[in-house]
Amino acid sequence: MADRDEILSSRVVIPDNVVLRAFEAETLLLNLDTGTYHGLNQTGARMLDLLRETDGDVGRSLETLSQEYDMPQDELAEDLVRLCRELVDRGLLELVPR
């Protein structure tokens, strides 16, 4: 399992076998090969949107989240790292070292 610093200095990508669907109340990721899925609330969905907008750059996404939510990066880092770790563990994201 990747540690906090490794995740923050990496990129994440959505594998080809994972589909993403955004609904009004939540966003779902589904691994078509395994049937594993994960639902995201609005905050988690925004984190994932930023990861996609920054080409998976976790550190850059954290910087933007900090500005948007007007919170210190250290506080937000724990939530972003946990989300990335959970999605990687479920095969819904892949961690790509820089």
C-alpha positions as CSV (number, residue, x, y, z in Angstrom):
1,M,0.0,0.0,0.0
2,A,1.3,3.4,-1.0
3,D,2.1,5.9,1.8
4,R,0.8,9.4,2.0
5,D,3.8,11.1,0.4
6,E,4.0,8.6,-2.4
7,I,0.4,9.2,-3.3
8,L,0.8,13.0,-3.1
9,S,3.8,12.9,-5.5
10,S,2.1,10.5,-8.0
11,R,-0.5,10.6,-10.7
12,V,-3.7,8.5,-10.7
13,V,-5.5,7.3,-13.8
14,I,-8.8,5.7,-14.4
15,P,-8.2,2.3,-16.0
16,D,-9.9,1.6,-19.3
17,N,-12.1,-1.1,-17.7
18,V,-13.6,1.5,-15.3
19,V,-16.6,3.6,-16.1
20,L,-17.6,6.8,-14.4
21,R,-21.1,8.1,-14.2
22,A,-22.2,11.3,-12.5
23,F,-25.7,11.6,-11.2
24,E,-27.3,14.5,-9.3
25,A,-26.7,13.1,-5.8
26,E,-23.6,11.0,-6.4
27,T,-20.9,9.9,-8.8
28,L,-20.3,6.1,-9.4
29,L,-17.2,4.3,-10.6
30,L,-17.6,0.8,-11.8
31,N,-14.9,-1.8,-12.7
32,L,-16.5,-3.7,-15.6
33,D,-14.1,-6.7,-15.1
34,T,-14.8,-7.2,-11.4
35,G,-18.1,-5.6,-10.8
36,T,-16.5,-3.5,-8.0
37,Y,-18.0,-0.1,-7.6
38,H,-17.7,2.9,-5.4
39,G,-20.1,5.8,-4.9
40,L,-18.8,9.3,-4.2
41,N,-20.6,12.2,-2.5
42,Q,-20.3,15.7,-3.8
43,T,-17.0,16.3,-2.1
44,G,-15.5,13.1,-3.3
45,A,-16.8,13.7,-6.8
46,R,-15.2,17.2,-6.8
47,M,-11.9,15.6,-5.7
48,L,-12.2,13.1,-8.6
49,D,-13.1,15.9,-11.1
50,L,-9.9,17.8,-10.0
51,L,-7.8,14.7,-10.4
52,R,-9.1,14.3,-13.9
53,E,-8.7,18.0,-14.7
54,T,-5.0,17.9,-13.6
55,D,-4.2,14.8,-15.6
56,G,-4.2,12.8,-12.3
57,D,-1.7,15.0,-10.5
58,V,-2.6,14.4,-6.9
59,G,-0.4,17.3,-5.6
60,R,-1.9,19.8,-7.9
61,S,-5.4,18.7,-7.1
62,L,-4.7,19.1,-3.4
63,E,-3.5,22.7,-4.1
64,T,-6.7,23.5,-5.9
65,L,-8.9,21.9,-3.3
66,S,-7.1,23.9,-0.6
67,Q,-8.0,27.1,-2.4
68,E,-11.6,26.1,-3.2
69,Y,-12.4,25.0,0.3
70,D,-10.2,27.6,2.0
71,M,-8.6,25.0,4.1
72,P,-5.0,24.1,4.9
73,Q,-3.5,21.4,2.6
74,D,-2.5,19.2,5.5
75,E,-6.2,18.9,6.5
76,L,-7.4,18.1,3.0
77,A,-4.5,15.8,2.2
78,E,-5.7,13.1,4.5
79,D,-9.1,13.0,2.8
80,L,-7.7,13.1,-0.7
81,V,-5.1,10.4,0.1
82,R,-7.7,8.2,1.7
83,L,-10.0,8.5,-1.4
84,C,-7.1,7.7,-3.8
85,R,-6.0,4.7,-1.6
86,E,-9.6,3.3,-1.5
87,L,-10.1,3.6,-5.2
88,V,-6.7,2.1,-6.0
89,D,-7.4,-0.8,-3.6
90,R,-10.7,-1.4,-5.4
91,G,-9.1,-1.3,-8.8
92,L,-11.0,1.9,-9.8
93,L,-7.8,4.0,-10.0
94,E,-4.2,3.2,-10.8
95,L,-1.3,4.9,-9.1
96,V,1.4,6.1,-11.5
97,P,4.7,7.1,-9.9
98,R,6.3,10.3,-11.3
